[in-house]
Amino acid sequence: MAVYKEPKTNTWKVYYRYTDWQGNRKQTTKRGFATKREALAWEREQLNKVTADLDMTFGSFVETYTVDMKNRIKENTWHTKEHILKTKILPYFEKRKISEIQPRDIIAWQNEMLKAKDKSGKANSPVYLKTIHNQLSAVFNHAVRFYGLRENPAAKAGSMGKEKGREMLFWTQEEYEKFSFAMMDKPVSFYAFEMLYWCGIREGELLALTPADFDFEKSIVTINKSYQRIDGRDVITDPKTPKSNRVIKMPQFLCEEMQEYMKQLYHVGKTDRLFEITKSYLHHEMDRGAKEAGVKRIRIHDLRHPYVKPTTKKLQLFLRISGQPHSCP
């Protein structure tokens, strides 16, 4: 590497030469440093990264971690990790040398996270606290396993938060039917919650469904993908886990309902999304429906674990939007 002053701009630049993992010699240039000292500091940091020297800053190691890990995990999973790193971890550790961060520093950071509140004054949930600690620990574990860091200070400091969220709440079939009745004024909401409740699928799996996923002759629906909205883009990924790829047997009434719904969607092709809505929309509709039906508000995720899952459905006429007369049970 070499550092030079550019007379025209009165700034400093660095010529950065290195050998990549395939043995190829490469060069890049970094311009715009206000002082020689800043240019030399950047030069030293790049040398630390190239040689995997743990005198590098935590921020630089996160760049290395990103290169190593980003393409190995699903895009939506990485997006979550990246958000936690940028908003909850890097503001505290970015400029510290990774080799100098001690368990006491982790404890001080944990205390900041424990007392932090969002704009509405709400504290981080115990589950989220556990999640952000696990992400910090994952970075240090990576440094220990592959770059020679002696120990993981986050593991030594101990975790914070807890693994499980609040106790799961359930709807009885009667409660769900009251909620379902409240959804009947919006067909897309009604049919979406029918699939969530009776098939036990996740929100992302629901939002990725296409007509091609249904086989009404066999009364089955195939779950093999998940939908996410990332940086303003529609992203279709594999399901959450390999076991999430599955075929679900649908009750006959649900097959009839979904065929009715698809008949209304003139513009939807075989591989187009059936539910062109968002997770935010579903949560808003859950709030509205629970309030109108006079039933307790549960998490959408908890619909996957209903109190009763009968194989037949009472009052099928009530649970249809076919334009025929119906009455609330």
N, C-alpha and C positions, 0 to 999 in steps of 0.2 A: 504494500500500500504506500501511497505518497500523498502529501498534503501540499497544496499550492494556493497562492493568493491570486484572485482575478482582479486586475487593476481597474477594469471598466466598471465593475459593480462594487468594488471594495469589499468583496466577500471571499470566503475560502471554500475550496472544493477538495474532495478526496477521490483519488483513483483507487478503486477497490478490486484487487485481483485475487482469485481463489480457484481451487480445484474442486469440481463437483464430485458426487459419489461415483460417477463413471470414469473419473480420472481426466476429464476434459478441463482445460484451462479456460477461465472466463474472466471478464472484466466488466465492471460497472462504475459509474461515476455518481457521486452525491455532491450537489452544489448548494450554495445559499447559506453557509454557516457565517454567522456574524463575526466570530472570532476564531483564531487558530486553535485556541483551547477547546472550543466546542467541536471543531473538526477532528482534533486528535482524540477527544473522548469518544466520538462516534466510531473512529477508526479502531480504537481499542475494543469497543463493544462488538464490532464485527469480527475481529480476530478471536474474541472469546467464543462467539457463536460458532465460527468455523472449526475451531479446535475443541468445541464442546467443553470449554473451560467454565467451571461453575463460579468463577468470579463475575460472570455475566449477570445482568440484572434479571429480576423475576420477569419483567416485561419482555425482555429478549427471549427468555426461556419459553414464555407463553407463545411467542412466534414460532419457535422450534416445535413445541408441542402441537401447535396448529398444523404445521406442515406434516408432522408425523401421523396425526390422528384424523384430520378433517375428511379425508377420502375413505376412511375405514368404517365410518358410521353413517347412518341415514341423515339426510340433509336436515330434516326437522329436529332430530336429536342434537345434531351439531349446533343448530340455530339456538336451541335452549342453552346449551353449554356456553356458547359464545356470549350470549346476553348476560349470563351470570358472571362470566369472567370480566366483561367490560364494565358492568355496573356495580358488582358487589365485591370484587377481588382486586382487580388492577388499580383502582383508585387508592388502595391502601398499601400495596406491595410493589407496584410497578418499578419504582426506582431503587428498591433494595436489592443487594446482591443475593441471589437465591441461596448461596452457601452460608450466608450470615443470618438468615431468618431462623429464629429460635422458637421453641414452644411458647415462651412467654409472649412473643409477638402474636402468635396465633390466638392466645387467650385474650389479648387486648383487642384484636380484631373481632373475636366472638362477642365480646362485651359491646362493641359498637353495633354489631348486627342485632343483638338482643334488645337494644334500646332504640334502634332505628324505627321510624314510622314513615308511612307514605304521606302523600299530600292530604289525604282525608283523615290523617291521624291514626291509621290502623297499623299495628305492629306486624312484623313478619310472623307467619304461622309456624308452629313447631315443626311441621313437615317441611316447609320451605327452608327453615334454618338448617335442618338436617341435609337437605339437598345441596345448599350452597357450600356447606362444610365438606360434603362428599366431593364436590367438584374441586375445591382447593386441594384436598387430600389426593385426588387423582393426578393433579399436576405434579405434586411432590413424589408420588409413587412412580410416575413416569421418569422423573429425574433419578430416582434411586435405581430403578431397574435397568435403565439404558444409558445413563450418563454419569454414573459414579457418585451420586450424592450419598453421603454416609447414612443418613436416616431421614425419615419423614416427620418433620416437626408437627404437622397437623395431626398425625396419628398419635404422636406422643402426648400432645395437648389434650386429646380426647374430643369426642364429638359434642354437638349441641343439638337441641331440638329432639324430635322423636320420629320414628319410622312411620307410624300409623297416624292418619288424620282422625277426625272426629268419628264417633260411632256411626256405623251405617244405618240409615233409616230405610224402611220398606213401605211400600203401598200394598194393601190387600187388593184383590181383584176388584172389589166394590169401589175402593178409593180410585183405582186407575180408571174405572169406567166413568166415574164422575168427572175426572180430569179429561178423559177422552171426549166426553160430551162437550166440554167447554172448548175443545180444539176444533170442533166441527165447522166453525165459521171460517176457518182457513184450511182448505184441503191439504196444502203442502205440509202444514204443521200436524194435522191429524194423521196423515199417512206416515210421516217421519216418525212420530212417536209410536205408532202401531208397530213399525219395524223394530224400533229400539226395545220396546217392551216385550213383544212376543218372540223375538229372535235372540235377544240378549247380545246385541252387537254394540260396538263402541261408536262414538260420534263420528270419528274419522272414517270408520268402515261404512257407516250409513251414507256419509256424504260422497263417498267414492263409488257407490253403487250405480250400475248401468243396466239397461234392459237385458243386455247379453248375459248378465249374472244370474238371471232367473230361468228356471225350467219348470213351467207350470204343469206340464204333463207328469213330472215326477214330484212336484210340490217341493222343490228345493231352491235354495239360493246359495251361490258360491261366494265366499268371502276370501279375497286374495289380494286386496289392496286397501290403502287408506289415503284420505285426503287431508291436506294441510294448506293453509294460506300463509306463505312465507314471503315477506318483503313485497307484498302486493301481487304475488304470483300464485297461481293455482299449482300445487305440487302433489302428484300422486306417487306414493311410496309403497313399499311392502308393508304388510300389517305389523303390529307391534312386535310380535315374536314369531318364530317359525311355526309354532303350534297354532297361531292365530289363523293360518291358512286352513280353512275348513269348509265343509258343506253342511248347511243347516236345513233340517226338515221343517217346512212351514205348514201350519194348520190350514185346512181348506178355506176357511173364511178369509184368512190373510191373503191367500193366493187370489181369491176373488176381488178383494179390496185393491191389491196392487195392480191387477189387470184393469180395474175401473180407473185407477189413477193414471196409468200409462195411456189410456185412451184419450185422456184430457191433454196430453203433452204432444201436440202435433209436430213440434219442432225438434223433438228429441230423437236422435238416431240410436242405433243399437249399442254404440260405445260411448254415448254422451251421458253425463251425470244426470241422474233422476232428480236429485234434490240440489238445486242450484242456490243453496242458502249457506249460511256460515254457522260456526259453533256459537258465536255471539247471538245470532238469531234464535237458536234453539234454547239458549239459557234465558233469553228474554221471554220466549213463549212459555217456558217452564214456570217462570215467575207469574205470568199472566194467568195461565191455566190453573195453577194451584190456588191462586187468590179467588178466581171466579168460581171454582169448584168447591171451595171451602175445605180443602185437604192440606195437610202439612206439606211444606216445600222440601223435596228431597233433591239430592244431586242427580244429574242425568246419568252419571256413571252407576248410581245405585239402582237404576232401572234394570241393569244386567242381573240383579240378584233379587227378584221379586219374592215377596212372602209366599205367594201361591202361583204356580205356573200350570194351570190346567191344560189338558189337551183339547178340550172343546170350550166353546165360548158361549155364554148365556146372552140372550137378547141380541142376536146378530143384527137384527134390523136396526136396533138402537145404535150399534157401532158401525153403521155404514153411511156413506154420503152418496146416496143414489137418487136423491130427489124424492124419495118416497116418504110418507108421513112417519114420524117417529116421536117418541116421548122419552123424557128423562126417567131413569129407574128410580 
